[in-house]
């Protein structure tokens, strides 16, 4: 009996030690990953040569459409032209392609700022930056920061072309207007140069059920409108005044970069489709980004930049539940806000 007891105890002890060691290994691994993420930075820059992409599309079609003799002749001519360019030392201007898909918080700004920094480390005035922009707008301060990243390109003297294939409204147009040129698809949505704020108020519901909600502030206008408290006419007037101030700043910003606009006529919060936007001078030309880049591929070296962010440990180990809920709520709010464009 004693021998069996000690054997069982030894087995239990071994299992316990194994579990403890496993936990320690996991903790050490987490600590190492955390340390590496701190030292290696948040992510890395990916660069793709778009000339190769367009060339592969053309060659795939030629392979099917052309007969062997014509295909062979074309390949020889291309090889000869490339050899001649290398011999003559000809260099083509560079075109850097960036993408911005904006949500309400302009979350893509974190990637954009690194991409702009990378571009400006090499770009020269004879080069060009093309931003493929899609955004229905969002928070003023978030899009203000995103727009400031594009201002850096303008200040460096590098031509900036903004392509809008679907929508650049409100904060999205705040970014687009910084471009030296704005290209729009015929049915893209542009404009919405205005400011909006909305929030529910359940004060009367709480009052009906004898529920008090106290709002304590230091400063007369620390809180103008609330969700649960009783809103005053004075608070509403102050809130409206703040909206008007923000709108005025928005108008001045657009007018600075698009002086050809009659700002009071287009800063009404309205939206326009591409053709109407062209007539209002909100854009400079009707053209999709695909059309523009495909045409440029023959005369410039095209490089697409994408800053890939490193995933956090919380996301890796499935501990990002709060982030997932936040994402769902933001997506719901974004769909609600964008419903006006549908």
DRENLOTI-422031 format. One record per residue (C-alpha): residue number from 1; z, x, y. Coordinates in pm, 1 decimal. Layout:
BEGIN
[site NUM, [Z, X, Y]]
...
//
This chain:
BEGIN
[site 1, [0.0, 0.0, 0.0]]
[site 2, [95.5, 278.6, 238.2]]
[site 3, [-231.7, 461.5, 172.5]]
[site 4, [-436.5, 143.1, 234.1]]
[site 5, [-243.1, 77.4, 554.9]]
[site 6, [-313.9, 424.5, 689.4]]
[site 7, [-681.4, 394.9, 592.3]]
[site 8, [-711.4, 60.4, 771.9]]
[site 9, [-527.6, 198.9, 1071.2]]
[site 10, [-753.3, 506.4, 1076.6]]
[site 11, [-1059.6, 281.1, 1065.3]]
[site 12, [-926.7, 66.7, 1350.0]]
[site 13, [-842.6, 376.5, 1552.2]]
[site 14, [-1189.9, 519.3, 1494.5]]
[site 15, [-1350.2, 194.7, 1613.9]]
[site 16, [-1127.7, 188.8, 1921.6]]
[site 17, [-1209.8, 549.8, 2005.5]]
[site 18, [-1580.7, 473.9, 1961.2]]
[site 19, [-1560.9, 181.4, 2203.0]]
[site 20, [-1367.1, 386.6, 2458.1]]
[site 21, [-1615.7, 673.9, 2432.6]]
[site 22, [-1906.2, 432.6, 2472.3]]
[site 23, [-1749.3, 284.1, 2785.7]]
[site 24, [-1687.8, 631.3, 2926.4]]
[site 25, [-2048.6, 731.0, 2855.5]]
[site 26, [-2174.8, 421.8, 3040.2]]
[site 27, [-1947.2, 493.5, 3337.1]]
[site 28, [-2059.9, 854.7, 3349.4]]
[site 29, [-2424.1, 745.5, 3329.1]]
[site 30, [-2371.5, 503.2, 3616.7]]
[site 31, [-2203.9, 775.9, 3822.3]]
[site 32, [-2491.6, 1017.9, 3750.1]]
[site 33, [-2754.4, 757.9, 3842.8]]
[site 34, [-2567.7, 673.1, 4160.1]]
[site 35, [-2545.2, 1041.7, 4251.0]]
[site 36, [-2916.0, 1094.4, 4182.3]]
[site 37, [-3014.1, 792.2, 4388.1]]
[site 38, [-2814.1, 928.6, 4678.8]]
[site 39, [-2972.1, 1271.5, 4659.2]]
[site 40, [-3328.4, 1170.1, 4581.0]]
[site 41, [-3358.6, 907.4, 4848.9]]
[site 42, [-3457.1, 544.1, 4835.3]]
[site 43, [-3806.8, 569.3, 4690.4]]
[site 44, [-4139.6, 748.4, 4694.7]]
[site 45, [-4481.5, 718.5, 4855.6]]
[site 46, [-4781.4, 616.6, 4645.7]]
[site 47, [-5131.9, 698.7, 4771.2]]
[site 48, [-5455.4, 560.6, 4626.5]]
[site 49, [-5806.5, 667.7, 4723.7]]
[site 50, [-5996.0, 344.1, 4781.3]]
[site 51, [-6337.1, 515.6, 4790.1]]
[site 52, [-6303.0, 569.7, 4414.7]]
[site 53, [-6218.8, 202.7, 4369.2]]
[site 54, [-6527.9, 80.5, 4555.4]]
[site 55, [-6742.3, 339.4, 4382.4]]
[site 56, [-6622.5, 226.6, 4039.2]]
[site 57, [-6706.8, -136.1, 4122.7]]
[site 58, [-7059.6, -41.0, 4225.5]]
[site 59, [-7118.5, 188.1, 3929.9]]
[site 60, [-6995.7, -75.4, 3683.1]]
[site 61, [-7249.2, -322.3, 3818.8]]
[site 62, [-7527.9, -64.7, 3830.6]]
[site 63, [-7458.1, 23.1, 3467.8]]
[site 64, [-7549.7, -331.8, 3367.7]]
[site 65, [-7818.9, -418.0, 3623.1]]
[site 66, [-8029.5, -100.0, 3645.7]]
[site 67, [-8245.2, 43.6, 3370.0]]
[site 68, [-8174.3, 393.6, 3242.8]]
[site 69, [-8443.6, 568.3, 3446.4]]
[site 70, [-8343.9, 409.1, 3778.3]]
[site 71, [-7976.9, 468.2, 3703.8]]
[site 72, [-8042.0, 834.2, 3623.2]]
[site 73, [-8245.2, 879.4, 3942.1]]
[site 74, [-7971.0, 723.1, 4153.5]]
[site 75, [-7698.2, 938.3, 3999.0]]
[site 76, [-7899.6, 1254.8, 4065.4]]
[site 77, [-7957.7, 1153.9, 4427.3]]
[site 78, [-7588.2, 1086.2, 4477.3]]
[site 79, [-7487.5, 1417.3, 4320.6]]
[site 80, [-7738.9, 1601.8, 4540.1]]
[site 81, [-7609.9, 1427.1, 4854.8]]
[site 82, [-7248.6, 1513.0, 4768.2]]
[site 83, [-7340.6, 1875.4, 4703.7]]
[site 84, [-7522.8, 1896.8, 5037.3]]
[site 85, [-7221.8, 1752.4, 5224.3]]
[site 86, [-6987.7, 2004.5, 5061.3]]
[site 87, [-7223.0, 2290.0, 5145.1]]
[site 88, [-7252.9, 2181.6, 5508.1]]
[site 89, [-6876.1, 2144.0, 5528.5]]
[site 90, [-6894.2, 1791.9, 5663.2]]
[site 91, [-6562.8, 1610.6, 5687.6]]
[site 92, [-6530.0, 1235.5, 5715.4]]
[site 93, [-6269.5, 1061.4, 5929.7]]
[site 94, [-5971.7, 923.9, 5739.7]]
[site 95, [-5873.9, 559.3, 5727.6]]
[site 96, [-5520.2, 475.5, 5617.5]]
[site 97, [-5463.7, 126.4, 5475.5]]
[site 98, [-5120.5, -37.7, 5499.3]]
[site 99, [-5012.6, -380.2, 5375.7]]
[site 100, [-4747.6, -610.2, 5523.7]]
[site 101, [-4656.7, -933.8, 5344.5]]
[site 102, [-4386.6, -1082.1, 5565.6]]
[site 103, [-4105.9, -1318.0, 5473.0]]
[site 104, [-3858.3, -1478.0, 5714.5]]
[site 105, [-3651.5, -1160.8, 5741.1]]
[site 106, [-3956.0, -930.3, 5762.5]]
[site 107, [-3810.7, -744.5, 5464.2]]
[site 108, [-4129.7, -539.7, 5425.6]]
[site 109, [-4033.0, -352.0, 5743.3]]
[site 110, [-3825.3, -109.9, 5535.1]]
[site 111, [-4140.9, 0.3, 5353.7]]
[site 112, [-4360.9, -13.7, 5661.6]]
[site 113, [-4149.0, 230.2, 5861.6]]
[site 114, [-4177.9, 497.2, 5589.4]]
[site 115, [-4551.0, 439.4, 5554.0]]
[site 116, [-4603.6, 471.0, 5929.7]]
[site 117, [-4397.6, 789.9, 5935.9]]
[site 118, [-4613.7, 936.0, 5659.0]]
[site 119, [-4937.6, 838.9, 5833.4]]
[site 120, [-4832.2, 983.4, 6168.2]]
[site 121, [-4752.2, 1315.6, 6003.9]]
[site 122, [-5127.4, 1363.1, 5941.9]]
[site 123, [-5333.4, 1110.1, 6136.9]]
[site 124, [-5545.6, 1224.2, 6431.7]]
[site 125, [-5715.7, 1025.3, 6708.9]]
[site 126, [-6045.3, 1034.5, 6517.0]]
[site 127, [-5876.6, 866.9, 6217.2]]
[site 128, [-5782.3, 499.5, 6189.6]]
[site 129, [-5501.8, 282.6, 6053.3]]
[site 130, [-5584.6, -58.2, 5905.6]]
[site 131, [-5300.7, -305.2, 5855.7]]
[site 132, [-5365.2, -597.7, 5621.7]]
[site 133, [-5118.2, -846.4, 5762.0]]
[site 134, [-4992.8, -1174.8, 5622.2]]
[site 135, [-4693.8, -1350.2, 5775.9]]
[site 136, [-4592.1, -1689.0, 5908.5]]
[site 137, [-4314.8, -1533.1, 6115.7]]
[site 138, [-3937.4, -1547.7, 6096.0]]
[site 139, [-3633.7, -1395.1, 6264.0]]
[site 140, [-3701.8, -1262.7, 6612.4]]
[site 141, [-3507.9, -937.8, 6582.1]]
[site 142, [-3656.1, -861.1, 6238.9]]
[site 143, [-4015.4, -903.2, 6353.5]]
[site 144, [-3936.9, -720.1, 6675.0]]
[site 145, [-3846.7, -416.9, 6464.6]]
[site 146, [-4159.9, -456.3, 6250.2]]
[site 147, [-4375.0, -472.3, 6563.1]]
[site 148, [-4205.6, -159.3, 6696.4]]
[site 149, [-4329.3, 32.9, 6391.2]]
[site 150, [-4687.7, -54.7, 6486.0]]
[site 151, [-4622.7, 44.9, 6847.1]]
[site 152, [-4555.3, 395.1, 6714.6]]
[site 153, [-4915.6, 410.1, 6592.7]]
[site 154, [-5051.8, 300.6, 6930.3]]
[site 155, [-4834.3, 551.7, 7113.4]]
[site 156, [-4963.6, 832.1, 6889.4]]
[site 157, [-5318.6, 753.9, 7002.8]]
[site 158, [-5438.5, 655.4, 6655.3]]
[site 159, [-5669.0, 349.0, 6650.5]]
[site 160, [-5503.7, 48.6, 6484.0]]
[site 161, [-5704.9, -236.1, 6332.8]]
[site 162, [-5518.9, -545.3, 6210.5]]
[site 163, [-5686.5, -763.3, 5946.5]]
[site 164, [-5563.0, -1119.8, 5897.0]]
[site 165, [-5703.0, -1290.4, 5587.8]]
[site 166, [-5461.1, -1584.6, 5567.7]]
[site 167, [-5194.7, -1615.3, 5836.8]]
[site 168, [-5046.3, -1423.7, 6128.8]]
[site 169, [-4833.3, -1670.7, 6317.9]]
[site 170, [-4525.7, -1644.3, 6539.2]]
[site 171, [-4364.3, -1310.9, 6444.3]]
[site 172, [-4677.2, -1232.6, 6244.5]]
[site 173, [-4888.9, -1258.7, 6558.5]]
[site 174, [-4628.6, -1053.6, 6746.2]]
[site 175, [-4725.9, -774.2, 6507.6]]
[site 176, [-5099.5, -846.8, 6509.7]]
[site 177, [-5134.8, -835.9, 6887.2]]
[site 178, [-5046.0, -466.1, 6889.9]]
[site 179, [-5372.1, -376.4, 6717.0]]
[site 180, [-5656.5, -224.3, 6917.5]]
[site 181, [-5867.4, -477.4, 6728.9]]
[site 182, [-5776.4, -792.2, 6536.7]]
[site 183, [-6011.2, -908.4, 6260.8]]
[site 184, [-5963.2, -1255.1, 6116.8]]
[site 185, [-6104.1, -1449.7, 5823.8]]
[site 186, [-6279.9, -1768.4, 5945.1]]
[site 187, [-6001.9, -1997.0, 5821.1]]
[site 188, [-5701.8, -1772.9, 5878.2]]
[site 189, [-5416.7, -1921.8, 6081.6]]
[site 190, [-5310.8, -1748.5, 6403.7]]
[site 191, [-5093.6, -1814.9, 6705.8]]
[site 192, [-4767.5, -2012.1, 6707.0]]
[site 193, [-4649.2, -1813.5, 7008.9]]
[site 194, [-4325.7, -2000.3, 7049.4]]
[site 195, [-3960.1, -2000.0, 6945.1]]
[site 196, [-3781.2, -2254.9, 6728.4]]
[site 197, [-3422.6, -2300.2, 6611.8]]
[site 198, [-3285.3, -2585.4, 6405.3]]
[site 199, [-2957.3, -2654.9, 6231.2]]
[site 200, [-2782.6, -2962.1, 6091.6]]
[site 201, [-2456.9, -3095.6, 6228.7]]
[site 202, [-2213.5, -3284.0, 6002.3]]
[site 203, [-1936.2, -3331.9, 6257.3]]
[site 204, [-1956.0, -3712.1, 6253.4]]
[site 205, [-1947.9, -3715.2, 5871.4]]
[site 206, [-1633.9, -3500.9, 5870.6]]
[site 207, [-1475.6, -3717.2, 6140.9]]
[site 208, [-1546.7, -4031.0, 5937.4]]
[site 209, [-1340.6, -3881.9, 5653.3]]
[site 210, [-1062.3, -3758.8, 5883.0]]
[site 211, [-1154.4, -3391.8, 5839.1]]
[site 212, [-1099.3, -3160.9, 6134.0]]
[site 213, [-1299.4, -2842.7, 6180.9]]
[site 214, [-1162.5, -2604.6, 6440.0]]
[site 215, [-1389.2, -2359.9, 6624.6]]
[site 216, [-1199.2, -2090.7, 6812.8]]
[site 217, [-1387.2, -1850.6, 7037.8]]
[site 218, [-1315.6, -1584.2, 7296.5]]
[site 219, [-1593.3, -1604.5, 7552.8]]
[site 220, [-1740.5, -1922.6, 7696.9]]
[site 221, [-2069.9, -1899.8, 7510.6]]
[site 222, [-1963.7, -1716.2, 7197.9]]
[site 223, [-2062.2, -2024.3, 6998.2]]
[site 224, [-2297.5, -2273.5, 7165.0]]
[site 225, [-2399.4, -2492.0, 6868.8]]
[site 226, [-2220.6, -2526.3, 6535.7]]
[site 227, [-2284.8, -2696.1, 6203.4]]
[site 228, [-1937.5, -2843.6, 6153.5]]
[site 229, [-1786.4, -2862.7, 6500.9]]
[site 230, [-1859.7, -3104.7, 6782.2]]
[site 231, [-2148.8, -2983.2, 6996.3]]
[site 232, [-2135.4, -3028.5, 7372.1]]
[site 233, [-2413.7, -3089.6, 7621.1]]
[site 234, [-2321.6, -2766.0, 7795.5]]
[site 235, [-2357.9, -2578.9, 7467.3]]
[site 236, [-2698.8, -2736.4, 7404.0]]
[site 237, [-2819.0, -2638.9, 7750.5]]
[site 238, [-2709.2, -2279.1, 7696.7]]
[site 239, [-2877.9, -2267.9, 7356.7]]
[site 240, [-3201.6, -2402.4, 7505.6]]
[site 241, [-3177.0, -2147.4, 7784.9]]
[site 242, [-3153.6, -1868.0, 7528.8]]
[site 243, [-3461.7, -2003.6, 7349.1]]
[site 244, [-3656.7, -2011.2, 7674.4]]
[site 245, [-3555.0, -1652.4, 7750.6]]
[site 246, [-3669.5, -1538.5, 7407.6]]
[site 247, [-3996.9, -1725.8, 7450.0]]
[site 248, [-4058.8, -1558.0, 7783.5]]
[site 249, [-4002.5, -1215.8, 7628.1]]
[site 250, [-4240.2, -1308.4, 7345.7]]
[site 251, [-4509.5, -1414.2, 7595.0]]
[site 252, [-4473.0, -1095.9, 7798.1]]
[site 253, [-4496.7, -885.2, 7483.9]]
[site 254, [-4821.4, -1051.5, 7372.7]]
[site 255, [-4967.2, -1036.3, 7724.7]]
[site 256, [-4896.3, -663.0, 7740.4]]
[site 257, [-5106.4, -586.2, 7432.6]]
[site 258, [-5364.7, -865.9, 7475.9]]
[site 259, [-5421.2, -877.0, 7853.9]]
[site 260, [-5746.6, -1068.8, 7801.1]]
[site 261, [-5547.1, -1377.8, 7697.1]]
[site 262, [-5463.1, -1662.7, 7931.7]]
[site 263, [-5106.5, -1645.2, 7810.3]]
[site 264, [-4976.1, -1977.7, 7942.3]]
[site 265, [-5258.2, -2162.0, 7767.6]]
[site 266, [-5199.5, -2011.2, 7424.1]]
[site 267, [-4818.6, -1961.2, 7430.1]]
[site 268, [-4752.9, -2328.0, 7355.4]]
[site 269, [-4647.9, -2285.3, 6993.4]]
[site 270, [-4986.4, -2411.5, 6873.1]]
[site 271, [-5182.7, -2257.4, 6587.1]]
[site 272, [-5558.4, -2203.6, 6556.2]]
[site 273, [-5797.1, -2129.3, 6273.0]]
[site 274, [-6010.3, -1816.1, 6291.1]]
[site 275, [-6311.2, -1955.6, 6476.5]]
[site 276, [-6097.5, -2127.5, 6740.7]]
[site 277, [-5875.9, -1819.6, 6763.7]]
[site 278, [-6187.1, -1613.0, 6841.0]]
[site 279, [-6282.4, -1851.5, 7121.5]]
[site 280, [-5927.9, -1822.8, 7261.5]]
[site 281, [-5954.4, -1440.7, 7233.4]]
[site 282, [-5657.9, -1424.8, 6999.1]]
[site 283, [-5882.9, -1217.3, 6770.0]]
[site 284, [-6180.6, -989.1, 6832.5]]
[site 285, [-6406.5, -1059.2, 6534.9]]
[site 286, [-6438.1, -1284.9, 6230.2]]
[site 287, [-6435.3, -1065.9, 5921.4]]
[site 288, [-6225.8, -1035.4, 5605.2]]
[site 289, [-6041.5, -715.4, 5523.6]]
[site 290, [-6256.5, -671.3, 5210.8]]
[site 291, [-6574.7, -678.9, 5416.9]]
[site 292, [-6438.4, -431.2, 5669.3]]
[site 293, [-6303.6, -179.8, 5418.2]]
[site 294, [-6609.8, -196.4, 5193.3]]
[site 295, [-6829.2, -116.4, 5493.2]]
[site 296, [-6602.8, 171.8, 5598.1]]
[site 297, [-6600.9, 324.0, 5248.5]]
[site 298, [-6941.8, 480.5, 5310.7]]
[site 299, [-6847.3, 665.5, 5627.5]]
[site 300, [-6474.5, 740.7, 5593.5]]
[site 301, [-6215.5, 855.4, 5343.1]]
[site 302, [-5998.1, 552.3, 5263.1]]
[site 303, [-5637.1, 596.6, 5152.9]]
[site 304, [-5406.9, 308.3, 5065.8]]
[site 305, [-5037.1, 384.2, 5116.4]]
[site 306, [-4750.4, 205.7, 4946.4]]
[site 307, [-4386.5, 305.7, 4971.0]]
[site 308, [-4219.1, 210.2, 4641.7]]
[site 309, [-3849.2, 148.9, 4687.4]]
[site 310, [-3601.2, 264.7, 4426.5]]
[site 311, [-3422.3, -23.6, 4257.1]]
[site 312, [-3048.2, -37.3, 4302.2]]
[site 313, [-2805.8, 3.8, 4012.9]]
[site 314, [-2702.3, -357.6, 4055.7]]
[site 315, [-3057.8, -471.4, 3991.9]]
[site 316, [-3101.8, -232.0, 3697.7]]
[site 317, [-2793.9, -357.3, 3514.7]]
[site 318, [-2852.4, -723.4, 3591.7]]
[site 319, [-2570.4, -756.4, 3841.8]]
[site 320, [-2789.6, -890.2, 4122.7]]
[site 321, [-2705.9, -1259.3, 4077.9]]
[site 322, [-2602.7, -1296.5, 4439.7]]
[site 323, [-2928.9, -1136.9, 4550.4]]
[site 324, [-3122.8, -1374.9, 4327.5]]
[site 325, [-2951.4, -1678.7, 4479.6]]
[site 326, [-3014.7, -1542.6, 4826.7]]
[site 327, [-3379.8, -1491.8, 4738.3]]
[site 328, [-3414.9, -1849.2, 4612.1]]
[site 329, [-3263.7, -1991.0, 4929.5]]
[site 330, [-3485.5, -1773.8, 5148.5]]
[site 331, [-3796.5, -1878.9, 4954.5]]
[site 332, [-3700.7, -2243.7, 4994.0]]
[site 333, [-3647.8, -2201.8, 5367.5]]
[site 334, [-3973.7, -2009.4, 5397.1]]
[site 335, [-4170.7, -2284.8, 5222.7]]
[site 336, [-4008.1, -2540.2, 5449.6]]
[site 337, [-4097.2, -2338.8, 5759.1]]
[site 338, [-4454.1, -2274.9, 5646.7]]
[site 339, [-4520.4, -2639.7, 5565.0]]
[site 340, [-4648.7, -2680.2, 5919.4]]
[site 341, [-4942.8, -2455.7, 5835.1]]
[site 342, [-5052.2, -2656.3, 5530.0]]
//
